[in-house]
Every structure is written in structure tokens, then in C-alpha cells.
Amino acid sequence: MTEEEAFALDKKWTETTPKIGPNGSGFIAKRKAAQNTAHLIAIDGPSYEYLFAKAIASHKTPADIIGDMVRDQIAASL
């Protein structure tokens, strides 16, 4: 991205007012809905092997294993 493109993009987003919709079609509602969707991330080989082994051993999906790990870390930090 060139500086000119970056400045144009910055101008567009700083001067655009978010649209608010009465039926959940506004910016905030769309953002909240996006938080409940799946996201794709890349991990290295050893991490994949660990997650896959844990998932098989516990009869869970790798996503469940990651979710459990994240919830444990959040609980530990409180």
C-alpha cells in the first residue's frame, strides 16, 4: 500500500459516520454478530500435532481444546 492509498483510506474511515439500523443492521450489531463466528488462524506444526493429539485423547475438537485453554487462561488472570 502506498502512502497516498493509506492517506485516502484513513480519510475515508475517519470521515465516515457509522450507520445505525433499527433492526440490527447497523455497525455495532454487525460487529457483535461477527464476534460469534468462526475465525481461521494459522499455527505451526508442533502446535497442530499437540492440539490434534489432545483432541483425540479427550474426544473433543481442536476448537474445543483451544476454547478450554483460553477460558483457563482468562480464569487464571482474574
N, C-alpha and C positions, 0 to 999 in steps of 0.2 A: 504494500500500500504506500502510495506516495504521500508527501506532506500535504499536497493540495487535496487529495482524496480524504485524508484524515481530517483536515480542517472542514471540508464540506460535510462529512459525516457528523463531526462534532456540532457544527452549526445546526444541522437538521435535528439532532436529538435534543439539543439544549433549547431550541425554539419551538419544539412540538409539544403541545399540551396533551397529556393522556386523555383518551376518550372514555367517558363513564357511561355505561349502559345500564338501563333499569332492570334488565333480565339476566344479568350475569355475563353480559357480552363485553364488559369494559376491561380496561387494562389490568386492574387489581384481580378481578375474578379470573381472568385468563391466566395470570401469573400463579394464583393459588391452585388452579386446576393443573397447571404444568408441574407443580411440585409433587403431585400424586401419580406421576407417570414414571415409567422405567427409563433409565439412562444407561447408555453404553459407555464403559470405561475400558481402557487397555491396562493389562497387568503383565508383569514379566513371567517367564516360565516357571521358576520355583514357586512363586505365589499361586499360580494356577494349579500346579501339582498339589500344593498344600490344601487349597480350597477344595479341589476335587476329591482328595483322599478323605478330608473331614466330612464332606457331603455324603460320600458313600458310606462311611463308617456310622454316621448318625442318621442315615436315611432322610436327609434333607437336601434342598437345592443349594448350590453355591450362593445364590442370592440370600437365602435364609441364614447361611453361615455368616455372611458379611453383615447382614442386619443385626444378628445376635452380637457380633463383635463390636459394632458401632454402639448399640444400646448399652453394652457392658462398659465401654469407654465413657459414654455420657454419664452413666450412673456413678462410675468411679470418680468423675470430676466434680460431682455435686457435693 
